[in-house]
Amino acid sequence: MDGILALAADNLISPIILSFALGLFAALARSDLSVPEAAAKALSIYLLFAIGFKGGASVADHGIDTTLALSLAAGFVLSATLPFLAFFLLKILTKLDTINAAAVAGHYGSISIVTFVAGTSVLQDAGITSEGYMVAVAAVMEAPAILSALWLVSRGKGGAAMDSQLMREILLNGSIVLLVGSFFIGVITGAEGLARIESFIVAPFQGVLCLFLLDMGLVAGNGLRKSRKVLNLGALAFGILMPLCGAVIGLGAGLAIGLSLGGVVLMMILAASASYIAVPAAMRVALPEADPAVYLTLSLGVTFPFNLTIGIPIYLALATAVMGAM
């Protein structure tokens, strides 16, 4: 317990967490602080490109092996199955109807790339290495959860047709295209390509992440302020319980595959996070009757801050304890 508290304390005073806290405070205090939309988009493009490229270069250096294939398969299965657990918990803890519960569940099978990036930053600060191809696992986990959410709706009341517009939204979502594309650029160019642009995607990375999380804090704070009606006790419990359950399942998957400590922690973070970019975009097309105030408030306003401040240290401490005892 003392180890978890120490990790949480160290994480809470890191620049990236304090940047998020500043944005959250500014929004809740109704400050006029804001990040221009174009600047926020540029920051997200930079982060996705940098993490994808570095992951691809790491794979080129490491080589393709069985563990990589198993990790990708595990990511796909986790993304496809976690929405069912989320849907079950929502039905127990909240009074959400089938459509809104399915829409929320889809967010919790997919991933938050910013939570993943924050996790890699925590591991780096702790001197813990991880498999570079975990960024490919993150990309694989974006879409299957959306299909599971639509199945949950189709078997209940209502229908969600899998038309060409929806499939385009899922498969050609900008974040997925950029992440996968930069990953393959990194694979093709390898260490030599990374060396050429290292001063652009390595050194400035932490500073750009701080600015992006400042914006995320503003977005989360505004969402919380405007959607208080969504945050009843059951919904709050779900927003914290679901990532913990996902992390435990991710821990089991990472151990079964044989990932390193860093890789196991990242698998836990991916399984514990909730999307607020790719899935909301798809839900607007597939389930327009679902309330964005519900699924965005839970994923971005509750689970994202929990993972960022407390969750990641818990997952790191748990993985360290379990793997140290093996």
matplotlib code that plots the C-alpha trace (Angstrom):
import matplotlib.pyplot as plt

x = [0.0, 2.8, 4.4, 1.2, 0.8, 4.4, 3.9, 0.7, 2.3, 5.2, 2.8, 0.6, 3.5, 4.7, 4.5, 2.0, -0.5, -0.1, -0.8, -4.0, -4.9, -4.4, -6.7, -9.3, -9.1, -9.4, -12.5, -14.2, -13.4, -14.9, -11.6, -11.4, -8.2, -8.5, -6.4, -7.4, -9.0, -6.4, -3.5, -5.2, -5.5, -1.9, -0.8, -2.7, -1.3, 2.2, 1.7, 0.1, 2.8, 5.6, 4.3, 3.5, 6.9, 8.9, 6.9, 7.6, 11.3, 11.4, 9.7, 12.2, 15.1, 13.4, 12.1, 8.8, 8.2, 5.5, 5.1, 4.2, 1.5, 0.1, 0.0, -1.9, -4.4, -4.8, -5.5, -8.2, -9.9, -9.8, -11.3, -14.1, -15.0, -14.5, -17.7, -19.7, -18.3, -18.9, -22.5, -23.2, -21.8, -23.8, -27.0, -26.3, -25.0, -27.0, -30.5, -29.2, -31.3, -29.8, -28.7, -26.9, -25.4, -24.1, -22.7, -20.8, -19.6, -18.1, -15.9, -14.5, -13.4, -11.6, -8.6, -7.3, -4.1, -3.3, -3.6, -1.3, 1.2, 1.1, 1.8, 4.8, 6.0, 5.6, 7.5, 10.3, 10.6, 10.9, 13.5, 11.3, 11.5, 8.6, 8.0, 7.8, 5.1, 2.5, 1.6, 0.4, -1.7, -3.2, -4.2, -5.7, -7.9, -9.5, -12.2, -13.5, -15.2, -17.4, -18.6, -19.4, -21.4, -23.5, -24.1, -25.3, -27.8, -29.0, -29.8, -31.8, -34.2, -33.2, -30.9, -27.6, -27.0, -23.4, -23.5, -20.5, -20.5, -20.1, -17.4, -15.5, -15.8, -14.4, -11.6, -10.5, -10.8, -8.0, -6.3, -6.2, -4.8, -2.1, -1.1, -0.9, 0.7, 3.4, 4.0, 4.7, 6.9, 8.9, 9.1, 10.3, 12.9, 14.0, 16.7, 18.2, 14.9, 14.5, 18.0, 17.1, 14.1, 15.0, 15.3, 11.7, 9.9, 11.9, 13.2, 10.0, 7.6, 7.1, 6.5, 3.9, 2.2, 1.9, 0.2, -2.1, -3.1, -3.7, -6.3, -7.7, -8.1, -10.1, -12.3, -12.9, -13.6, -16.2, -17.8, -18.1, -19.5, -22.1, -23.1, -23.5, -26.8, -25.0, -22.7, -24.9, -23.3, -23.8, -22.2, -19.2, -18.8, -18.8, -16.3, -13.8, -14.6, -14.5, -10.9, -9.8, -11.5, -10.0, -6.6, -6.8, -7.9, -5.0, -2.6, -3.6, -3.3, 0.1, 1.4, 0.0, 1.8, 5.1, 5.5, 8.1, 7.0, 6.7, 4.7, 2.3, 1.7, 0.9, -1.4, -3.2, -3.4, -4.9, -7.5, -8.3, -8.7, -11.7, -11.9, -12.9, -11.9, -12.5, -15.6, -17.5, -17.0, -18.4, -21.3, -22.4, -23.0, -24.1, -26.1, -27.2, -29.9, -27.3, -26.6, -23.0, -23.3, -23.4, -20.6, -18.2, -18.7, -17.9, -15.0, -13.3, -14.7, -14.3, -12.2, -9.6, -8.7, -8.8, -6.4, -4.1, -3.7, -4.3, -4.9, -1.5, 0.5, -1.9, -1.4, 2.4, 2.5, 0.2, 2.2, 5.5, 4.1, 2.7, 5.7, 8.1, 6.3, 6.6]
y = [0.0, 2.4, 1.7, 2.6, 5.8, 6.8, 6.1, 8.1, 11.0, 11.1, 10.9, 13.7, 16.2, 15.4, 18.2, 16.3, 15.7, 19.2, 20.6, 18.5, 19.8, 23.4, 23.0, 21.2, 24.0, 26.7, 25.2, 24.5, 28.1, 29.4, 31.1, 32.3, 30.2, 28.3, 26.5, 27.3, 24.4, 24.5, 24.4, 21.5, 19.5, 20.2, 19.0, 15.8, 15.2, 15.6, 13.2, 10.5, 10.8, 10.8, 7.8, 5.8, 6.5, 5.7, 2.4, 1.5, 2.2, 0.0, -2.8, -2.5, -2.8, -5.6, -7.7, -9.4, -12.4, -14.6, -12.3, -9.4, -11.6, -12.7, -9.2, -8.0, -10.9, -10.2, -6.5, -7.4, -9.8, -7.4, -4.6, -6.9, -8.4, -5.6, -3.8, -6.8, -6.5, -2.7, -3.2, -5.7, -3.4, -0.4, -2.4, -3.2, 0.2, 2.7, 3.1, 3.7, 2.4, -0.2, 2.3, 4.6, 1.7, 0.1, 3.5, 3.9, 0.3, 0.8, 3.6, 1.2, -1.5, 1.0, 3.0, 6.5, 7.1, 10.0, 7.7, 5.3, 8.1, 9.3, 5.7, 5.4, 8.7, 7.3, 4.2, 6.2, 8.3, 5.1, 3.7, 0.8, -0.3, -1.7, -3.3, -0.7, -2.5, -1.9, 1.2, -1.3, -3.0, 0.3, 0.8, -2.6, -1.9, 1.2, -0.4, -3.8, -2.3, -0.2, -3.3, -5.0, -1.9, -2.1, -5.8, -5.0, -2.5, -4.8, -7.6, -5.3, -2.6, -0.5, -1.2, 0.0, -0.7, -1.4, 0.9, 2.1, 5.5, 3.9, 1.5, 4.4, 6.3, 3.3, 2.3, 5.7, 7.6, 10.2, 9.1, 5.5, 6.4, 8.7, 6.2, 3.2, 5.2, 6.7, 3.3, 1.8, 4.8, 4.0, 0.3, 1.1, 3.7, 2.1, 3.5, 5.6, 7.3, 8.0, 9.5, 11.9, 13.4, 12.6, 16.3, 16.8, 13.8, 12.9, 16.1, 18.2, 15.3, 15.9, 19.6, 19.1, 16.4, 19.0, 21.5, 18.8, 17.7, 21.3, 21.3, 18.0, 19.4, 22.3, 19.9, 17.6, 20.4, 22.0, 18.6, 18.0, 21.5, 21.1, 17.5, 17.1, 15.4, 12.4, 11.9, 10.0, 7.6, 4.5, 6.2, 7.4, 3.9, 2.5, 5.1, 3.9, 0.2, -0.5, 0.6, -1.4, -4.5, -3.9, -3.5, -6.8, -8.5, -6.8, -7.9, -11.5, -11.1, -9.6, -12.3, -15.0, -13.6, -13.1, -9.4, -7.5, -5.4, -2.3, -4.2, -5.7, -2.2, -0.8, -3.7, -2.9, 0.8, 0.0, -2.3, 0.2, 3.3, 4.6, 6.3, 9.9, 10.5, 7.5, 6.0, 9.3, 10.0, 6.6, 6.8, 10.1, 8.2, 4.8, 5.8, 9.4, 8.8, 8.1, 11.0, 12.4, 14.0, 10.5, 8.7, 11.7, 12.7, 9.2, 8.5, 11.9, 13.4, 10.4, 7.6, 9.7, 11.8, 8.7, 6.8, 9.8, 10.6, 7.4, 4.5, 4.3, 4.2, 1.4, -0.6, -0.2, -1.2, -4.2, -5.5, -5.0, -6.9, -9.8, -10.2, -9.8, -12.7, -15.0]
z = [0.0, 0.9, -2.5, -4.4, -2.4, -3.1, -6.8, -6.8, -5.0, -7.5, -10.4, -9.0, -8.9, -12.4, -15.0, -17.2, -14.3, -12.9, -16.4, -16.6, -13.1, -14.1, -17.1, -14.9, -12.3, -14.8, -16.4, -13.1, -11.9, -15.2, -16.3, -19.8, -20.4, -23.6, -26.2, -29.8, -31.5, -34.3, -31.8, -29.9, -33.1, -34.0, -30.6, -31.0, -34.5, -33.1, -30.2, -32.4, -35.0, -32.4, -30.5, -33.7, -35.3, -32.1, -31.7, -35.3, -35.1, -31.9, -33.8, -36.6, -34.1, -32.1, -35.0, -35.5, -33.2, -31.7, -28.7, -31.1, -32.8, -29.5, -28.2, -31.2, -30.9, -27.2, -27.9, -30.4, -28.1, -25.1, -27.2, -28.5, -25.1, -22.5, -23.7, -22.6, -19.0, -19.1, -20.3, -17.5, -14.9, -16.3, -16.1, -12.4, -11.3, -13.4, -14.9, -18.4, -21.3, -23.7, -26.3, -23.9, -21.9, -25.2, -26.3, -23.0, -23.1, -26.5, -25.1, -22.4, -24.9, -27.0, -25.7, -24.7, -26.6, -24.3, -21.2, -23.1, -23.8, -20.1, -19.1, -21.3, -19.8, -16.2, -17.2, -18.8, -15.7, -13.6, -15.9, -17.0, -20.6, -22.6, -25.9, -28.6, -30.6, -27.8, -29.9, -32.6, -29.9, -29.1, -32.8, -33.0, -29.9, -31.4, -33.6, -32.3, -29.3, -31.6, -33.4, -30.0, -28.9, -32.1, -31.5, -28.0, -29.4, -32.2, -29.9, -27.7, -28.6, -31.6, -34.5, -35.7, -39.4, -40.4, -43.5, -45.5, -43.8, -40.4, -41.6, -43.1, -39.8, -37.9, -40.2, -41.5, -38.3, -38.4, -35.2, -36.3, -39.8, -38.3, -35.6, -37.9, -40.7, -38.5, -37.0, -40.4, -41.4, -38.2, -39.2, -42.7, -41.8, -38.5, -36.2, -39.0, -39.6, -35.9, -35.7, -38.5, -36.7, -33.1, -32.2, -33.3, -31.9, -28.8, -27.1, -27.3, -26.6, -22.8, -23.3, -26.0, -23.9, -21.0, -23.3, -24.7, -21.2, -20.2, -23.0, -21.9, -18.4, -19.8, -21.9, -18.9, -16.6, -18.9, -19.4, -15.7, -15.1, -17.7, -17.1, -13.4, -13.8, -15.4, -12.4, -10.0, -7.5, -9.7, -12.8, -10.7, -9.3, -12.8, -14.0, -11.4, -11.1, -14.8, -15.4, -12.4, -13.7, -17.2, -15.7, -13.9, -17.1, -19.0, -16.3, -16.9, -20.7, -20.4, -18.1, -20.3, -23.3, -21.5, -21.8, -19.8, -16.8, -18.9, -21.5, -18.9, -17.4, -20.8, -21.6, -18.2, -19.1, -22.6, -21.1, -18.3, -20.5, -22.3, -25.7, -26.1, -29.7, -32.1, -30.4, -29.9, -33.6, -34.6, -32.1, -33.6, -36.9, -35.5, -32.5, -32.9, -30.3, -27.6, -25.3, -25.7, -22.3, -20.8, -22.6, -22.8, -19.2, -18.0, -20.3, -20.3, -17.0, -14.7, -16.0, -17.8, -14.7, -12.5, -14.7, -15.1, -11.4, -9.5, -11.9, -13.6, -10.3, -9.1, -12.2, -12.1, -8.4, -9.0, -11.9, -10.0, -7.0, -9.1, -11.4, -8.4, -6.6, -9.6]

ax = plt.figure().add_subplot(projection="3d")
ax.plot(x, y, z, "-o")
ax.set_aspect("equal")
plt.show()
